[in-house]
């Protein structure tokens, strides 16, 4: 029997994730998140840092989206509501 944990369903309905799945997730996050692409690949402490940086990056992206949405709403308020530009802005705000 392998010493690796596998994904198992416990009697309470919660599930565990295998070490291999964690390693795969951390590897994928390293490739996707710009702030951590160049970090060296090491142990679980590094995995914790990768997850923290990923959360920080997602929060940053959320702030950017909120700011852009607000700017588009302000721009929409200053142009003719029936113009082509207004239609484009509305499509960006409400996809």
QUIFENNOR-V383187 format. One record per backbone hydrogen bond with DSSP energy under -1.0 kcal/mol. CO is the residue of the C=O (numbers start at 0). NH is the residue of the N-H. Records with the same first field share a line. If there is no record, write none. Layout:
CO=NH, NH
//
This chain:
7=15
9=12
13=9
17=21
18=22
19=23
20=24
21=25
22=26
23=27
24=28
25=29
26=30
27=31
28=32
32=35
35=38
42=46
43=47
44=48
45=49
46=50
47=51
48=52
49=53
50=54
51=55
52=56
53=57
54=58
55=59
56=60
57=61
58=62
59=63
60=64
61=65
62=66
63=67
64=68
65=69
66=70
67=71
68=72
69=73
70=74
71=75
72=76
74=77
79=82
82=86
83=87
84=88
85=89
86=90
87=91
88=92
89=93
//
